[in-house]
Structures are given as structure tokens and as C-alpha cells.
Amino acid sequence: MFDNAPSALRRHLERREYEAFLDLLSAELPGQAGGLTRKNYLSSLRVFLRWCAEETRSVLNATRADALAYQTHLQDRGTPATVHNHMTRVRTLYGILMARGEHPGPNPYEGLKLPSNRPEEHRDLYTGPEIARLLAHGDVTERLLVLLGAHVGLTGPETVTLRWEAVNTHAGHLDVRGRHLEADTQVYAALREYGQERGHTDLFAATGPLFDFQTDHQLRAALFRLCTRANVPYRAWRALRNTAGLRILEQTGDPAAVAQRLGLGTLKAVEVWKKLSGPGPA
């Protein structure tokens, strides 16, 4: 049924000729040749084969214990979504090997309890107490940064490029990319304190960039330093924005308001926060 004798696969494995091994199987993997799905499968299988070699584990005689060891290896290094994807692709490999008579079965990767791949269970957020610690340990600039992310919901690039001209103190909001974003009491106080430190007694008349950051990397580095000092686990800037999304949803109960405030193009993006949030306002 197959053009390649079973011994050819075994011979390539013994010689650690992994590309040749995968070439013999690639036509049976999901997706089209050269397509993204096929490339992702091949990438995952290369990682798996290297791990087997490093751990001196058999590919063609793999057991459930081997599968569990590989799952633990992935979980120590990747996100739940990454683990789920890699394990699913290796399970597909063993289905192919069993069909070819190269593995005696049963499929060692079948029926494993994989980590949840539901995004609402893994979306990074800063908790209320963590935000409070960041604010308590931050200097004037850092406090404003935290509030712009966790209350206003600015993205990293929006924060880096924010200008004083966008601060509308008379109306009590920020004008960012066509969005009028409310500056609550904490944000407004932090803006005034920061402005005074920068020598702007009249915020409405101030001009130019709000911060000295030139890149997103510099912004992330500033957040990392603050997290280290406040003993808060560092998460990417988007975690502050996620915190804002959940906060706005819990305040308003209106997914459309969240989408408008955060500049989201679809309400589908708010579904994650809806699942994280409790019952909305009555």
C-alpha cells in the first residue's frame, strides 16, 4: 500500500536522519504541501524527534510513559495552547505510524488529558491586588503607565506614541486614534502629578510626546523593572490592557462599550472577558 518499506523509516531514525524520516511521512500529514498547516505539523514533529534523541527514547516503540514525559516537558516550557497543539500533532504522527505497521499500538498519545485550550482560562491579567502593589511601588511615571494600561486600556504602541495634545483635561478624557477615552479620577490625578513633575502646570497647553520611550521594548522593560521591585509576576503589557477590558466590562456590563473603549473591531474579541466576568449589572 505504501511506496516506502517500514524498514526505511526505522533506518532513518537510527541514523538521526529526521528530515528524510519526515519526507517519507509528509504526504500523510494534514494540510497541503507547502501550506501553513503542513509546516506547523512538520515543525512540531522536528521538535518531538529531537526530544526523543536527547532523552534516548524510542520513537517506534513509544509507550504511554513516554507520552506523559513529553507532555510534562512541553508544559514546563510552553503555554497551554502550545502544549495542546504539539501533543495533537504527535498523536497524529502515531496514528500514521500505526497504520503503516511501524508502531504496535495502541496510540500512546490517544486519550491523554491535555491542558485546556480555552483562551479565557489562560488570558494574562494583573489582579486588583497586583495593580495596587504596582501603584504603591511605582514612581510618578510608572504609576501613570500602569493606569494608562489597566484603567484606560491603551496598547503598548499607543502608550509609547501618546502626546500631550491628546490629554483633554477640560473634557476629562484622552483622544487616542479617534477614541475618546475617559480619564477616571486616578488617571486624571496621575496625569496632573506627572505633568507637574515634567514642568507642565497647564496640561491643556502642553505639547509633544508624553513619555521618553522610543520603542515598545523600552516600555516593556520599564514594566518589568516595576514588577520586579513590587514583587509582582511580570506579564506582558497586553495583560494590563486585558485587565482594563475586564474592568470596563464589569463596570458597564456592555460589550459594545468595551469594544469602543479598546478600539476593537468586533464584539467577538470581548467574549473572553465576558466568560471571565461574573454576572453583569442587573
VEXRO-340803 format. One record per residue (C-alpha): residue number from 1; x, y, z. Coordinates in steps of 0.001 Angstrom, whole numbers, plus 524288, in hexadecimal, padded with zeros to 5 digits. Example, Ala and Ser with C-alpha at 12.3 -4.5 7.8 and 13.67 -1.06 7.14 Angstrom:
2
<node><resi>1</resi><X>8300C</X><Y>7EE6C</Y><Z>81E78</Z></node>
<node><resi>2</resi><X>83566</X><Y>7FBDC</Y><Z>81BE4</Z></node>
***
This chain:
282
<node><resi>1</resi><X>80000</X><Y>80000</Y><Z>80000</Z></node>
<node><resi>2</resi><X>80B4E</X><Y>80933</Y><Z>802DD</Z></node>
<node><resi>3</resi><X>816ED</X><Y>80BB9</Y><Z>7FA13</Z></node>
<node><resi>4</resi><X>8208B</X><Y>80BDB</Y><Z>8054B</Z></node>
<node><resi>5</resi><X>823AF</X><Y>7FF70</Y><Z>80CC0</Z></node>
<node><resi>6</resi><X>8223A</X><Y>8002B</Y><Z>81B79</Z></node>
<node><resi>7</resi><X>830C3</X><Y>7FDF1</Y><Z>81D25</Z></node>
<node><resi>8</resi><X>833B4</X><Y>80AB4</Y><Z>81618</Z></node>
<node><resi>9</resi><X>82D7F</X><Y>812B5</Y><Z>820F3</Z></node>
<node><resi>10</resi><X>834A6</X><Y>80B02</Y><Z>82B60</Z></node>
<node><resi>11</resi><X>84185</X><Y>80C88</Y><Z>82425</Z></node>
<node><resi>12</resi><X>83FF9</X><Y>81B3B</Y><Z>82351</Z></node>
<node><resi>13</resi><X>83CF3</X><Y>81C0B</Y><Z>831DF</Z></node>
<node><resi>14</resi><X>848C0</X><Y>813F2</Y><Z>8357A</Z></node>
<node><resi>15</resi><X>85149</X><Y>81D0A</Y><Z>82D7F</Z></node>
<node><resi>16</resi><X>84A4D</X><Y>82906</Y><Z>832F9</Z></node>
<node><resi>17</resi><X>8468F</X><Y>82CD9</Y><Z>82533</Z></node>
<node><resi>18</resi><X>83A55</X><Y>833A8</Y><Z>829D4</Z></node>
<node><resi>19</resi><X>83796</X><Y>83B6A</Y><Z>81D90</Z></node>
<node><resi>20</resi><X>83810</X><Y>82EFA</Y><Z>81579</Z></node>
<node><resi>21</resi><X>82F1B</X><Y>82863</Y><Z>81F6D</Z></node>
<node><resi>22</resi><X>82555</X><Y>83377</Y><Z>81E6A</Z></node>
<node><resi>23</resi><X>82644</X><Y>833D8</Y><Z>80F9C</Z></node>
<node><resi>24</resi><X>8213A</X><Y>825E4</Y><Z>80F34</Z></node>
<node><resi>25</resi><X>8157C</X><Y>82995</Y><Z>8177A</Z></node>
<node><resi>26</resi><X>8128F</X><Y>83784</Y><Z>81371</Z></node>
<node><resi>27</resi><X>80867</X><Y>83434</Y><Z>80918</Z></node>
<node><resi>28</resi><X>8001C</X><Y>82DC7</Y><Z>813AE</Z></node>
<node><resi>29</resi><X>80052</X><Y>8397A</Y><Z>81CC1</Z></node>
<node><resi>30</resi><X>7F4E8</X><Y>8431A</Y><Z>81CF4</Z></node>
<node><resi>31</resi><X>7F53F</X><Y>84EE5</Y><Z>81406</Z></node>
<node><resi>32</resi><X>7FA8E</X><Y>8519B</Y><Z>80697</Z></node>
<node><resi>33</resi><X>808E3</X><Y>85062</Y><Z>80302</Z></node>
<node><resi>34</resi><X>80F42</X><Y>85D72</Y><Z>805DA</Z></node>
<node><resi>35</resi><X>80341</X><Y>8625F</Y><Z>80D26</Z></node>
<node><resi>36</resi><X>80341</X><Y>867D1</Y><Z>81AF3</Z></node>
<node><resi>37</resi><X>7FC87</X><Y>85BFB</Y><Z>8210B</Z></node>
<node><resi>38</resi><X>80669</X><Y>85284</Y><Z>81B30</Z></node>
<node><resi>39</resi><X>811BA</X><Y>85B4E</Y><Z>81F4B</Z></node>
<node><resi>40</resi><X>80C9C</X><Y>85BFF</Y><Z>82D3B</Z></node>
<node><resi>41</resi><X>80B8A</X><Y>84D36</Y><Z>82DF3</Z></node>
<node><resi>42</resi><X>81949</X><Y>84B57</Y><Z>828DF</Z></node>
<node><resi>43</resi><X>81E97</X><Y>85580</Y><Z>83250</Z></node>
<node><resi>44</resi><X>81835</X><Y>84EBF</Y><Z>83DF2</Z></node>
<node><resi>45</resi><X>81D0A</X><Y>84171</Y><Z>839B2</Z></node>
<node><resi>46</resi><X>82B00</X><Y>84668</Y><Z>8384A</Z></node>
<node><resi>47</resi><X>82A5F</X><Y>84B48</Y><Z>8464A</Z></node>
<node><resi>48</resi><X>82503</X><Y>83E25</Y><Z>84A9B</Z></node>
<node><resi>49</resi><X>82F69</X><Y>83639</Y><Z>84385</Z></node>
<node><resi>50</resi><X>83A55</X><Y>83E7C</Y><Z>84947</Z></node>
<node><resi>51</resi><X>834AA</X><Y>83C6D</Y><Z>856D4</Z></node>
<node><resi>52</resi><X>83423</X><Y>82DB0</Y><Z>854C4</Z></node>
<node><resi>53</resi><X>84269</X><Y>82DC7</Y><Z>850B5</Z></node>
<node><resi>54</resi><X>846A3</X><Y>83614</Y><Z>85C45</Z></node>
<node><resi>55</resi><X>83F09</X><Y>82D82</Y><Z>865BB</Z></node>
<node><resi>56</resi><X>84314</X><Y>820D8</Y><Z>85ECC</Z></node>
<node><resi>57</resi><X>834C3</X><Y>81CFA</Y><Z>85D6E</Z></node>
<node><resi>58</resi><X>82FF6</X><Y>81416</Y><Z>852B8</Z></node>
<node><resi>59</resi><X>82724</X><Y>81A0A</Y><Z>84871</Z></node>
<node><resi>60</resi><X>821F9</X><Y>80D75</Y><Z>84296</Z></node>
<node><resi>61</resi><X>81FF6</X><Y>806BB</Y><Z>84FBB</Z></node>
<node><resi>62</resi><X>81AD2</X><Y>81251</Y><Z>85768</Z></node>
<node><resi>63</resi><X>81254</X><Y>80F63</Y><Z>86340</Z></node>
<node><resi>64</resi><X>8088A</X><Y>8172E</Y><Z>86B2C</Z></node>
<node><resi>65</resi><X>81392</X><Y>81A45</Y><Z>874B9</Z></node>
<node><resi>66</resi><X>81B35</X><Y>82085</Y><Z>8699A</Z></node>
<node><resi>67</resi><X>80F5B</X><Y>8287F</Y><Z>865A4</Z></node>
<node><resi>68</resi><X>80D47</X><Y>82D57</Y><Z>87389</Z></node>
<node><resi>69</resi><X>81BAD</X><Y>830ED</Y><Z>87493</Z></node>
<node><resi>70</resi><X>81AD1</X><Y>838D3</Y><Z>86815</Z></node>
<node><resi>71</resi><X>80E8E</X><Y>83FB5</Y><Z>86CC4</Z></node>
<node><resi>72</resi><X>81572</X><Y>8436F</Y><Z>8796A</Z></node>
<node><resi>73</resi><X>8210F</X><Y>84860</Y><Z>87189</Z></node>
<node><resi>74</resi><X>8182D</X><Y>85116</Y><Z>86962</Z></node>
<node><resi>75</resi><X>8106D</X><Y>85610</Y><Z>87501</Z></node>
<node><resi>76</resi><X>81CF6</X><Y>85A7C</Y><Z>87B99</Z></node>
<node><resi>77</resi><X>82041</X><Y>862DC</Y><Z>86FD6</Z></node>
<node><resi>78</resi><X>8140B</X><Y>8671D</Y><Z>868A4</Z></node>
<node><resi>79</resi><X>8067B</X><Y>86CB3</Y><Z>869A8</Z></node>
<node><resi>80</resi><X>7FA7C</X><Y>863D7</Y><Z>86A7D</Z></node>
<node><resi>81</resi><X>7F754</X><Y>866CB</Y><Z>85C40</Z></node>
<node><resi>82</resi><X>80512</X><Y>86313</Y><Z>857FE</Z></node>
<node><resi>83</resi><X>804BB</X><Y>85673</Y><Z>85FCF</Z></node>
<node><resi>84</resi><X>7F771</X><Y>85303</Y><Z>85A40</Z></node>
<node><resi>85</resi><X>7FBDF</X><Y>8554B</Y><Z>84C41</Z></node>
<node><resi>86</resi><X>8089D</X><Y>84DC4</Y><Z>84D79</Z></node>
<node><resi>87</resi><X>80243</X><Y>84224</Y><Z>85412</Z></node>
<node><resi>88</resi><X>7F75E</X><Y>8419D</Y><Z>84A03</Z></node>
<node><resi>89</resi><X>8013A</X><Y>84158</Y><Z>83EEB</Z></node>
<node><resi>90</resi><X>80952</X><Y>8368E</Y><Z>8452C</Z></node>
<node><resi>91</resi><X>7FCD7</X><Y>82EB8</Y><Z>84743</Z></node>
<node><resi>92</resi><X>7FA3D</X><Y>82FFC</Y><Z>838B8</Z></node>
<node><resi>93</resi><X>80802</X><Y>82B02</Y><Z>835F8</Z></node>
<node><resi>94</resi><X>80572</X><Y>81EB3</Y><Z>83DC9</Z></node>
<node><resi>95</resi><X>7F8B2</X><Y>81C7E</Y><Z>836C5</Z></node>
<node><resi>96</resi><X>8006B</X><Y>81C6C</Y><Z>82A11</Z></node>
<node><resi>97</resi><X>80B0C</X><Y>8139F</Y><Z>82F9D</Z></node>
<node><resi>98</resi><X>800F5</X><Y>809E2</Y><Z>83478</Z></node>
<node><resi>99</resi><X>7FA2D</X><Y>809B3</Y><Z>8273D</Z></node>
<node><resi>100</resi><X>80748</X><Y>806C0</Y><Z>820F3</Z></node>
<node><resi>101</resi><X>80A2D</X><Y>7FBDB</Y><Z>82A95</Z></node>
<node><resi>102</resi><X>815AB</X><Y>80363</Y><Z>83023</Z></node>
<node><resi>103</resi><X>81027</X><Y>80477</Y><Z>83DDC</Z></node>
<node><resi>104</resi><X>80974</X><Y>7F903</Y><Z>84496</Z></node>
<node><resi>105</resi><X>7FED4</X><Y>80157</Y><Z>84ACA</Z></node>
<node><resi>106</resi><X>7F72B</X><Y>805D2</Y><Z>851BF</Z></node>
<node><resi>107</resi><X>7F9F8</X><Y>813FE</Y><Z>84ED0</Z></node>
<node><resi>108</resi><X>80173</X><Y>818B2</Y><Z>85AF0</Z></node>
<node><resi>109</resi><X>7FCB2</X><Y>8269B</Y><Z>858DF</Z></node>
<node><resi>110</resi><X>7EE56</X><Y>82316</Y><Z>857C2</Z></node>
<node><resi>111</resi><X>7E580</X><Y>8267A</Y><Z>86336</Z></node>
<node><resi>112</resi><X>7EF3E</X><Y>82ED1</Y><Z>86ABA</Z></node>
<node><resi>113</resi><X>7E97D</X><Y>839AF</Y><Z>872EE</Z></node>
<node><resi>114</resi><X>7EED8</X><Y>845B4</Y><Z>86C45</Z></node>
<node><resi>115</resi><X>7EEC1</X><Y>85350</Y><Z>87246</Z></node>
<node><resi>116</resi><X>7E2F5</X><Y>85B6D</Y><Z>86EEE</Z></node>
<node><resi>117</resi><X>7E41F</X><Y>8632E</Y><Z>86266</Z></node>
<node><resi>118</resi><X>7D92C</X><Y>86C87</Y><Z>86629</Z></node>
<node><resi>119</resi><X>7DEF6</X><Y>87A41</Y><Z>8654B</Z></node>
<node><resi>120</resi><X>7D709</X><Y>87FCA</Y><Z>8709A</Z></node>
<node><resi>121</resi><X>7DDDF</X><Y>8765B</Y><Z>879C3</Z></node>
<node><resi>122</resi><X>7EB5B</X><Y>87B05</Y><Z>875E8</Z></node>
<node><resi>123</resi><X>7EA28</X><Y>8895A</Y><Z>87254</Z></node>
<node><resi>124</resi><X>7F457</X><Y>890CF</Y><Z>879E5</Z></node>
<node><resi>125</resi><X>7EF1C</X><Y>89AC3</Y><Z>8837D</Z></node>
<node><resi>126</resi><X>7F45A</X><Y>8A2AB</Y><Z>88EC3</Z></node>
<node><resi>127</resi><X>7EBAB</X><Y>8A0B7</Y><Z>89A9B</Z></node>
<node><resi>128</resi><X>7E666</X><Y>8ABE4</Y><Z>8A2D0</Z></node>
<node><resi>129</resi><X>7F041</X><Y>8A99C</Y><Z>8ADCC</Z></node>
<node><resi>130</resi><X>7FB4B</X><Y>8A8DA</Y><Z>8A3D8</Z></node>
<node><resi>131</resi><X>7F751</X><Y>8B5CF</Y><Z>89DC7</Z></node>
<node><resi>132</resi><X>7F6D6</X><Y>8BBB6</Y><Z>8AB66</Z></node>
<node><resi>133</resi><X>804B5</X><Y>8B6EA</Y><Z>8AE29</Z></node>
<node><resi>134</resi><X>809AB</X><Y>8BC4E</Y><Z>8A145</Z></node>
<node><resi>135</resi><X>803BD</X><Y>8C98A</Y><Z>8A454</Z></node>
<node><resi>136</resi><X>8092F</X><Y>8C953</Y><Z>8B22B</Z></node>
<node><resi>137</resi><X>8170C</X><Y>8C654</Y><Z>8AD95</Z></node>
<node><resi>138</resi><X>8170F</X><Y>8CE9B</Y><Z>8A148</Z></node>
<node><resi>139</resi><X>81C82</X><Y>8DC19</Y><Z>89F87</Z></node>
<node><resi>140</resi><X>8149A</X><Y>8E6F1</Y><Z>89922</Z></node>
<node><resi>141</resi><X>8173A</X><Y>8E224</Y><Z>88B5B</Z></node>
<node><resi>142</resi><X>81501</X><Y>8D3D4</Y><Z>88E7B</Z></node>
<node><resi>143</resi><X>80814</X><Y>8D667</Y><Z>8954C</Z></node>
<node><resi>144</resi><X>8030A</X><Y>8DD86</Y><Z>8895E</Z></node>
<node><resi>145</resi><X>8078A</X><Y>8D293</Y><Z>88077</Z></node>
<node><resi>146</resi><X>8006D</X><Y>8C850</Y><Z>88882</Z></node>
<node><resi>147</resi><X>7F3E1</X><Y>8D03B</Y><Z>88885</Z></node>
<node><resi>148</resi><X>7F465</X><Y>8D2F8</Y><Z>879F5</Z></node>
<node><resi>149</resi><X>7F525</X><Y>8C465</Y><Z>877AE</Z></node>
<node><resi>150</resi><X>7EC6B</X><Y>8BEEE</Y><Z>8826D</Z></node>
<node><resi>151</resi><X>7E1FD</X><Y>8C99D</Y><Z>882F5</Z></node>
<node><resi>152</resi><X>7E20D</X><Y>8D047</Y><Z>875B5</Z></node>
<node><resi>153</resi><X>7E5CB</X><Y>8C425</Y><Z>86DFB</Z></node>
<node><resi>154</resi><X>7F01E</X><Y>8C9EB</Y><Z>8650E</Z></node>
<node><resi>155</resi><X>7F889</X><Y>8C0B6</Y><Z>85D16</Z></node>
<node><resi>156</resi><X>80745</X><Y>8C137</Y><Z>85E56</Z></node>
<node><resi>157</resi><X>8090F</X><Y>8C8B5</Y><Z>8518E</Z></node>
<node><resi>158</resi><X>7FE2C</X><Y>8D23B</Y><Z>85548</Z></node>
<node><resi>159</resi><X>80510</X><Y>8D4E3</Y><Z>8622C</Z></node>
<node><resi>160</resi><X>81268</X><Y>8D6CD</Y><Z>85BEA</Z></node>
<node><resi>161</resi><X>80D13</X><Y>8E072</Y><Z>851E8</Z></node>
<node><resi>162</resi><X>80388</X><Y>8E78C</Y><Z>85AF9</Z></node>
<node><resi>163</resi><X>804B5</X><Y>8F65B</Y><Z>85A3A</Z></node>
<node><resi>164</resi><X>800AE</X><Y>9012E</Y><Z>86380</Z></node>
<node><resi>165</resi><X>7F795</X><Y>9064F</Y><Z>85902</Z></node>
<node><resi>166</resi><X>7EF48</X><Y>8FA0D</Y><Z>85B39</Z></node>
<node><resi>167</resi><X>7ECF2</X><Y>8FD98</Y><Z>86984</Z></node>
<node><resi>168</resi><X>7E023</X><Y>9050C</Y><Z>86A11</Z></node>
<node><resi>169</resi><X>7DF61</X><Y>90968</Y><Z>87833</Z></node>
<node><resi>170</resi><X>7D362</X><Y>911D9</Y><Z>875CA</Z></node>
<node><resi>171</resi><X>7CB5B</X><Y>9065E</Y><Z>870DC</Z></node>
<node><resi>172</resi><X>7D208</X><Y>8FC9F</Y><Z>879D4</Z></node>
<node><resi>173</resi><X>7D64B</X><Y>8F329</Y><Z>86F6C</Z></node>
<node><resi>174</resi><X>7E15B</X><Y>8EF22</Y><Z>8666D</Z></node>
<node><resi>175</resi><X>7E007</X><Y>8EFEA</Y><Z>857B8</Z></node>
<node><resi>176</resi><X>7E6FD</X><Y>8E406</Y><Z>85223</Z></node>
<node><resi>177</resi><X>7E584</X><Y>8DFD4</Y><Z>84405</Z></node>
<node><resi>178</resi><X>7D7CE</X><Y>8E518</Y><Z>84303</Z></node>
<node><resi>179</resi><X>7D372</X><Y>8DF97</Y><Z>85025</Z></node>
<node><resi>180</resi><X>7CF4D</X><Y>8E829</Y><Z>85B7B</Z></node>
<node><resi>181</resi><X>7D449</X><Y>8E0D1</Y><Z>86764</Z></node>
<node><resi>182</resi><X>7CF9D</X><Y>8E4B9</Y><Z>874CF</Z></node>
<node><resi>183</resi><X>7DA18</X><Y>8E8AD</Y><Z>87E7D</Z></node>
<node><resi>184</resi><X>7D4B4</X><Y>8E469</Y><Z>88B9D</Z></node>
<node><resi>185</resi><X>7D885</X><Y>8EB1E</Y><Z>8984F</Z></node>
<node><resi>186</resi><X>7E4D1</X><Y>8E2FE</Y><Z>89A1A</Z></node>
<node><resi>187</resi><X>7E94F</X><Y>8E4DE</Y><Z>88C1E</Z></node>
<node><resi>188</resi><X>7E69C</X><Y>8F370</Y><Z>88C6D</Z></node>
<node><resi>189</resi><X>7EE01</X><Y>8F50B</Y><Z>8994D</Z></node>
<node><resi>190</resi><X>7F969</X><Y>8ED1D</Y><Z>893FB</Z></node>
<node><resi>191</resi><X>7F9AE</X><Y>8F573</Y><Z>887A8</Z></node>
<node><resi>192</resi><X>7F9F9</X><Y>90202</Y><Z>88F82</Z></node>
<node><resi>193</resi><X>804AE</X><Y>8FCE5</Y><Z>89881</Z></node>
<node><resi>194</resi><X>80CB4</X><Y>8F861</Y><Z>88CEA</Z></node>
<node><resi>195</resi><X>80A80</X><Y>9052E</Y><Z>885BE</Z></node>
<node><resi>196</resi><X>80F03</X><Y>90D16</Y><Z>89171</Z></node>
<node><resi>197</resi><X>81B35</X><Y>904BF</Y><Z>89287</Z></node>
<node><resi>198</resi><X>81DEA</X><Y>9076D</Y><Z>88426</Z></node>
<node><resi>199</resi><X>81BD3</X><Y>9160E</Y><Z>8860F</Z></node>
<node><resi>200</resi><X>80E53</X><Y>916D7</Y><Z>87FDB</Z></node>
<node><resi>201</resi><X>805D9</X><Y>91EA5</Y><Z>88930</Z></node>
<node><resi>202</resi><X>7FB2F</X><Y>91FC3</Y><Z>87EF2</Z></node>
<node><resi>203</resi><X>7F928</X><Y>91259</Y><Z>878F7</Z></node>
<node><resi>204</resi><X>7F007</X><Y>917A8</Y><Z>86E9A</Z></node>
<node><resi>205</resi><X>7FAF1</X><Y>9202B</Y><Z>8691E</Z></node>
<node><resi>206</resi><X>8058F</X><Y>915C9</Y><Z>86972</Z></node>
<node><resi>207</resi><X>80A58</X><Y>91059</Y><Z>85C7F</Z></node>
<node><resi>208</resi><X>8132B</X><Y>9057E</Y><Z>857A8</Z></node>
<node><resi>209</resi><X>81507</X><Y>8F73F</Y><Z>85B86</Z></node>
<node><resi>210</resi><X>8101C</X><Y>8F379</Y><Z>868FF</Z></node>
<node><resi>211</resi><X>81B35</X><Y>8E9EC</Y><Z>86B93</Z></node>
<node><resi>212</resi><X>82964</X><Y>8E868</Y><Z>867B6</Z></node>
<node><resi>213</resi><X>827A3</X><Y>8DA80</Y><Z>862C1</Z></node>
<node><resi>214</resi><X>82BAB</X><Y>8D84B</Y><Z>854BC</Z></node>
<node><resi>215</resi><X>827A1</X><Y>8C9F9</Y><Z>8537D</Z></node>
<node><resi>216</resi><X>81E4E</X><Y>8BFF0</Y><Z>85911</Z></node>
<node><resi>217</resi><X>82A23</X><Y>8B8AD</Y><Z>85E52</Z></node>
<node><resi>218</resi><X>82DA9</X><Y>8C435</Y><Z>866FA</Z></node>
<node><resi>219</resi><X>81FB5</X><Y>8C4AC</Y><Z>86C0D</Z></node>
<node><resi>220</resi><X>81FAE</X><Y>8B61D</Y><Z>86F25</Z></node>
<node><resi>221</resi><X>82CD0</X><Y>8B772</Y><Z>875EC</Z></node>
<node><resi>222</resi><X>82750</X><Y>8C224</Y><Z>87E9F</Z></node>
<node><resi>223</resi><X>81BC8</X><Y>8B984</Y><Z>88249</Z></node>
<node><resi>224</resi><X>824E3</X><Y>8AE13</Y><Z>884F7</Z></node>
<node><resi>225</resi><X>82D3B</X><Y>8B650</Y><Z>88E35</Z></node>
<node><resi>226</resi><X>82122</X><Y>8BAD1</Y><Z>89586</Z></node>
<node><resi>227</resi><X>81BDB</X><Y>8ACEC</Y><Z>896C5</Z></node>
<node><resi>228</resi><X>828E9</X><Y>8A85D</Y><Z>89C23</Z></node>
<node><resi>229</resi><X>82936</X><Y>8B33B</Y><Z>8A62E</Z></node>
<node><resi>230</resi><X>81B04</X><Y>8B106</Y><Z>8AA2F</Z></node>
<node><resi>231</resi><X>81C98</X><Y>8A231</Y><Z>8AACD</Z></node>
<node><resi>232</resi><X>811E6</X><Y>8A055</Y><Z>8A0AA</Z></node>
<node><resi>233</resi><X>8135E</X><Y>895C7</Y><Z>8962D</Z></node>
<node><resi>234</resi><X>816A3</X><Y>89C9C</Y><Z>88979</Z></node>
<node><resi>235</resi><X>80CD8</X><Y>89B64</Y><Z>87E73</Z></node>
<node><resi>236</resi><X>80D36</X><Y>8A211</Y><Z>87157</Z></node>
<node><resi>237</resi><X>80720</X><Y>8AF7F</Y><Z>86F64</Z></node>
<node><resi>238</resi><X>7FB25</X><Y>8A928</Y><Z>86965</Z></node>
<node><resi>239</resi><X>7F800</X><Y>8A3A2</Y><Z>876E7</Z></node>
<node><resi>240</resi><X>7F5A6</X><Y>8B199</Y><Z>87B9F</Z></node>
<node><resi>241</resi><X>7ECB4</X><Y>8B3CE</Y><Z>86FFD</Z></node>
<node><resi>242</resi><X>7E5A4</X><Y>8A70B</Y><Z>872F6</Z></node>
<node><resi>243</resi><X>7E3C3</X><Y>8ABD9</Y><Z>880D4</Z></node>
<node><resi>244</resi><X>7DDAB</X><Y>8B83D</Y><Z>87B5C</Z></node>
<node><resi>245</resi><X>7D49F</X><Y>8B073</Y><Z>87285</Z></node>
<node><resi>246</resi><X>7CF8E</X><Y>8A856</Y><Z>87DD1</Z></node>
<node><resi>247</resi><X>7CE70</X><Y>8B467</Y><Z>8867D</Z></node>
<node><resi>248</resi><X>7C692</X><Y>8BBFD</Y><Z>87C6C</Z></node>
<node><resi>249</resi><X>7BD9E</X><Y>8B079</Y><Z>879F0</Z></node>
<node><resi>250</resi><X>7BAF8</X><Y>8AEAB</Y><Z>88862</Z></node>
<node><resi>251</resi><X>7B850</X><Y>8BD31</Y><Z>889EB</Z></node>
<node><resi>252</resi><X>7AF37</X><Y>8BE8E</Y><Z>87E39</Z></node>
<node><resi>253</resi><X>7AA3D</X><Y>8B0E4</Y><Z>87B47</Z></node>
<node><resi>254</resi><X>7AAC3</X><Y>8B539</Y><Z>86D17</Z></node>
<node><resi>255</resi><X>7B391</X><Y>8ADD7</Y><Z>8638D</Z></node>
<node><resi>256</resi><X>7B1D0</X><Y>8B8BD</Y><Z>85995</Z></node>
<node><resi>257</resi><X>7B773</X><Y>8C27C</Y><Z>86341</Z></node>
<node><resi>258</resi><X>7C357</X><Y>8B9D4</Y><Z>86526</Z></node>
<node><resi>259</resi><X>7C557</X><Y>8B897</Y><Z>85680</Z></node>
<node><resi>260</resi><X>7C415</X><Y>8C747</Y><Z>854A2</Z></node>
<node><resi>261</resi><X>7CD31</X><Y>8CAC9</Y><Z>85FD9</Z></node>
<node><resi>262</resi><X>7D7AC</X><Y>8C136</Y><Z>85BAB</Z></node>
<node><resi>263</resi><X>7D64A</X><Y>8C3C1</Y><Z>84D21</Z></node>
<node><resi>264</resi><X>7D260</X><Y>8B5D0</Y><Z>849F4</Z></node>
<node><resi>265</resi><X>7CCAD</X><Y>8B333</Y><Z>83CA5</Z></node>
<node><resi>266</resi><X>7C35C</X><Y>8A88B</Y><Z>84108</Z></node>
<node><resi>267</resi><X>7BB8D</X><Y>8A48B</Y><Z>84CF0</Z></node>
<node><resi>268</resi><X>7C10A</X><Y>896D5</Y><Z>84B95</Z></node>
<node><resi>269</resi><X>7CD86</X><Y>89B80</Y><Z>85206</Z></node>
<node><resi>270</resi><X>7C5AD</X><Y>89F01</Y><Z>85E35</Z></node>
<node><resi>271</resi><X>7C0B1</X><Y>8910F</Y><Z>85FEB</Z></node>
<node><resi>272</resi><X>7CCB7</X><Y>88D5C</Y><Z>867C6</Z></node>
<node><resi>273</resi><X>7CA30</X><Y>89809</Y><Z>871C2</Z></node>
<node><resi>274</resi><X>7BBBA</X><Y>89479</Y><Z>87252</Z></node>
<node><resi>275</resi><X>7BF73</X><Y>886B2</Y><Z>8765D</Z></node>
<node><resi>276</resi><X>7C8F7</X><Y>88BC7</Y><Z>88092</Z></node>
<node><resi>277</resi><X>7BF3F</X><Y>89581</Y><Z>8860F</Z></node>
<node><resi>278</resi><X>7B48B</X><Y>89250</Y><Z>88F93</Z></node>
<node><resi>279</resi><X>7A653</X><Y>895CC</Y><Z>88D20</Z></node>
<node><resi>280</resi><X>7A4D5</X><Y>8A36A</Y><Z>887BB</Z></node>
<node><resi>281</resi><X>79D45</X><Y>8AE62</Y><Z>88DF9</Z></node>
<node><resi>282</resi><X>78EF3</X><Y>8ABC3</Y><Z>89020</Z></node>
***
